[in-house]
Amino acid sequence: MATDQEESDPRWPKQLYAQGEEPDPRFTLANERTFLAWIRTALALMAGGVGIEALNAVTGHPNPLRTALAVALLLAGVLCSATAFTRWMTTERALRRGRPLPAPRLAPVLGYGLGVIGVAACVLLFATGI
């Protein structure tokens, strides 16, 4: 049965805020800043992908390697933005329950993935002289 506090709490997702206790606001705000940093990272990745594809358009002769690089950056941005909210929610849940914070699963994927994309960009630069 829902309490008056649960019914009057306008925050979403209600399932999350119904669990545990309110953590120190500094931790909640730090979690939110981290979420926003992941969103900024996603926007930067997608902007890079769009920029590389725009380079394809202005050169007059599209390069499939450039297109592949653009798609890889766009997909990395989509992955980052898609997992940012999930990461925020699992961290917030851990804070509310007084549990250890979850391990960062996206960081190594992005780190290694962007390393591979960077190597591909270098190869593309040297191979085609963009």
Secondary structure, DSSP 8 states (H G I E B T S, - for coil): ---HHHHH---S-HHHHTSS----HHHHHHHHHHHHHHHHHHHHHHHHHHHHHHHHHHHSS--HHHHHHHHHHHHHHHHHHHHHHHHHHHHHHHHHHT------SHHHHHHHHHHHHHHHHHHHHHHH--
